[in-house]
Amino acid sequence: MKARVKWVEERTFVGESGSGHKLVLGTAPGPEGRTPGPSPMELVLIGTGGCSAYDVVHILEKGRDAVEDCVVELEADRAETEPRVFTRIHMHFVVKGRQLS
């Protein structure tokens, strides 16, 4: 697996996956105070949720459970000092389907 991240300006970057998907990320406020995309740490949190939700759905489908929906709501705390790593991540899964145990 490969990826590439290119600095554009200020605190704005463009990330490209090895499969060719691109996304803008950054923390520099632009017009109307909005950032150009999610921050790198937001992407880490989203990626954590995506990997976890993928695994939950995959495991349930492998067990022949009739999954109709899966949402993972994430809430994280970060260290107050640099490097501002995650100190806690809480994941709440809401899985819907037929006859799930």
FENLINLIN-V550249 format. One line per field, one symbol per residue. psi: psi as a letter, one per 30 degrees, with the letter a starting at -180 (. if undefined). A space follows every 50 residues. Layout:
psi=???
This chain:
psi=kllkkkkelchklkkklfggkkkkllgkkbkggklfalleeeeeeeeeee eeeeeeeeeeeeggkikfkkkkkkklklkflkkilkfkkkkjkjkkakhk .
